[in-house]
Amino acid sequence: MSRTANLEPAPVPTRAGRVRLRVEIALVLGLSLGQSAVYSVVSLLDKLTRAPLGDQTTSMNRSLAERPGFDLTYQLLDIVFALVPVALALYLLFALTGRSPFRTLGFGVRRPGRSVPASIGYDAGVGSALFAAIGVGTLGVYAAGRALGVTTAIVPANLDDHWWTIPVLLLSAVRHGVLEEVVVVGFLFHHLRRLGWGRGAWGAWSIIVASALLRGSYHLYQGIGPFLGNVAMGLVFGWLYQRGVDRGQPRVMPLVVAHALLDAAGFVGYALFGSAIGIGA
């Protein structure tokens, strides 16, 4: 039996099994990025009915308390609890398959049949290449969106200047990378394949497109440009992940690395150099 056959989930044949999968998808998304997508759509409608998008500002990573000690505490709690849906997704995968969810999704430092250092090098190399390619595209889409007036001005880091500001921004970047790639790519791809998606004329592209649209939807609060940019990013990430699935070695880890690097560059770069180049607070 091929490695692909060992890792590719077979569709669930029973009605009860399919209901279970749909409920699990609804629970994980409802507690995380699906909820964010709903709020994001409402936020976009709110902004569209207030003023032109180009005249508005979207702030991220804001202070959560006036006193630094409590602000740090709230920031860390926010990061920790945002990762609970990831733990839920991994647990549900284990309950469903009976094997390590980290191996099922390729979320870790070891690839099947490879040493740990080799796997780290692969993840870091692919993740860095994706970071470079997507990063340039992201800047272009943002600039175009601002020029067309369909993207708000984005302030990636709006924390006060404390000794812990940069570490918290880095942790936030890792949080976003883990949450989005494990849930929107790894978990969702696996469950949709179990439901029978990925077959027929569209093949795997039905899953890739659905995942990419979800990714774009929870960025709508930033405007139309970020929605389109994140859909494009989702198509690239989904295609790359599907290639690993087809080879029997699904790897979500390079996507986590790339996403974390993208957010770290945006958050920390803005915090360090925003004022110096005239875009800081």
N, C-alpha and C positions, 0 to 999 in steps of 0.2 A: 504494500500500500504506500502511496506517495505521501510526502510530508504535507502536501496541500490537502489531501483527503483526510489526514489526521486532524488538521486544524480548521478546515472549512466546516462551519456548522450546517447540519442538515435542517431543512425546514421542519417545523413542528407540525405533525399531521393532525392532531386533535384540536377541536374547537376550544376546549378548556386551556390547552397549552398556548394557543394563540391569544386568548383573552389575557392569560397571565403575562405574556410578553408585552402586550399593549399597556396593561396596567403598570408594569415595571417601567416602561418608557415614560408614561405619563407622570409617575411619581418622581423619577429622577429629574426629568425636565421641569416639572412643576415646582420642584424645590431648588432649581438652579437656573439654567439658561433659558428654559422655556418661559419661566416667570419673568426673567429679564427681558425677553423678547416682547412680552405683552406690555410691560411698563415702558419699554422703548418706543413701541408704536404709539402709546398714549402720549408720551413725552414729545414725540415728533408732531403729533396733531396739535398739542398745546402750543408748541413753538410756531408752527405754521399759522396759527390763528392769532398770534401776538404781533409778530413783526417778520420781515424777511429773514431767512435763515442766516444769510451772510452778515447780518447786523447783530447776531447773538453769539454768546460765548458758552461753551460747555467746559466745566471744570471737573477734573478727575483727581482722585487721591487727596481729598480735602481733609482739613483738620476736623476731628470729631469731638474735641473738648478744648476749652480755653487753657486749662492747666496742663503743662507738658506731660506730667506723669500719667494722668488719666487719658490724655490723647494717645500716648504710646500704648497704654493698656487696651483702649478701644480698637486701635489699629491692629494689634496682634490678635485680639479676639475676632475681629472681622475676617482676618486672613484664615484663622483656624476653622471657624465655623463655615466659611465659604467652601472648604474642602470636604465637609461632611458628605455632600452628594457624591463626591468621588469615591469615598469609602463605601457608600451605599451601592453605587454602580459596581464596584469590584466585588462586594459581597454577593450581589445578585448574580453576577457572572459565575462566581464560585458555586453558588447554590444550584445554578442551572446546569453547569458543565461538570462539576466535581473535580476540576483541576485548577491549577493556579491561574487566577485572572491576569497576573502580571505576565505570565507566559502566553496566555491567550491573546493579549493585546500587544505584546512586545513592549511592555511598560517596565523597563528595568535595564540593568547593565549587561545582561547575558542574552545572546542570541542562540537558538538551537544549533548545537554542533560547533560553537565558537567560544574562544576564551573570553574572559571578562575584559582584558585590555583591548582586544580586537573589537569587541562590541562597543566599548566606550569610544574608541577612535572612529568607528563607523557613525555612531550617533552624533558625535561632536562634529565630524566632517560634513555630513549631510545637513545637519541642523545649521551649521555656520553658512553653508552655501545657500540654503533656503533663506536665511536671515539677510544675506547680502542682496539676493535677487528680489525678495519681497519688500525689503526695506526701501530700495530705490523706487519700486513701483508704488509703494505707499505714499512716499513723498510727492510723487507725480500726481497721484489721484487726489491727494489733499490740496495741492496747489491748484489743480484744475477745478476742483470743487469750490474753492474759495473764489477763484476768478469768475466762476459762473454764478456764484451766490447761492449754491445749493448745499453748502457745508458750513457749519458754525465754526467760529474760532475755537480751537481746542487748547485747553491748558492742561497738559498731562500730569503736572505735579503742582498741587496748591497747598502743600504742607508748610508750616512755619519752619524756620531754620533751627534744627536741634541736632545734637550729636547722633541721634538715631534716625534722622530723616532718610539718609541714603540706604542704610540697611533695611528699613521698612519698605522703601520703594523697590528694592531688589526682591524682597520677599513677596511683595505684591505682584511683581512681574512673574515670579515663579508660580504663584497661586493662579494667575490667569492662564499661564501655559498648561499647567496640570489640569485644571478644571475644564478648560475648553477642549483640549485635545483628547483627554480620556473620555469625556462625556459625549462630545459632538462628533468625534471620529470613532474612537475605539468602541465604546459601549453602543452607540447608535448603529454603527455599521454592523456589529455582531447581531444585535437584536433584529434589525430589519432583514438581514439575510435569513435569520431563523423564521421570520414571517413570510419568507418566499420572495422578498424583493431581490433585485439583482439578476433576474432571469427574464427571458423573452427578448423582444427587440431592443429595448433600452439597455438591458444587461446591468452591469454594475453602475452605469451612469445615473440610474434612477436614485440610487443611494447617495452617490457623490453630489448630485444636484440638490437633493433634499437637505443634506448636511450643510452644503454651502449656503443655501437660502436661510436656514436657521441661523448660521453664523452671521450672515449679514443682518438679519432682522434684529438681533439684540444690540446692534450698533447703530440703529436708526436714530437714537437720541442725539447722535452727533451730526446727523444730516444725511442727504442722499449720497454724497460722495463716499463717506465711510461705509455705507451699506454696499455700494457697488464694489469698492475695494476689497471688503471682507468676503463678499461672494466670490470674487476672483481668487483670493487667497484660499478660500475653502475648496474651490475646484482643484487647485494645484495640490493642496495637502491631501484631499480625498483621493485624487488620482495616484499620488505617490504611495499612500497607505494601501490602496487596492492592489497596486503592483506587488507589494509585499505579501498580501493575502494570496494572490495568484501563484506566488512562488512557494507558498507554505511557510513564509516567515514574516508575518505581520509585525510592523514596528511602529508604534506610536511615539516612541521615545525621541526620534529625531524631530518630530513635529513639536513636542514639548520644548526641546532645546531651542528650536528656531523661534517659537512664540515667546519664550521667556527672554531671549536675546532682543527681540523686537521691542517688547514692552520695557525692558531694562534700558535700552538705548533711548527710548522716548521719555520715560519717567526721569531717569537720572540725568540724561543729557539736558533736559529742560531745567531741572532743578539746579544744575551746576552752571549752565551757560545761557539760560534764557534771558536773564537780565543783561548779560554782557553783549548779546547780539540784538538787544532791543525788543525782545518779545516776552520778557519776564514781567512779573507783577510789579 
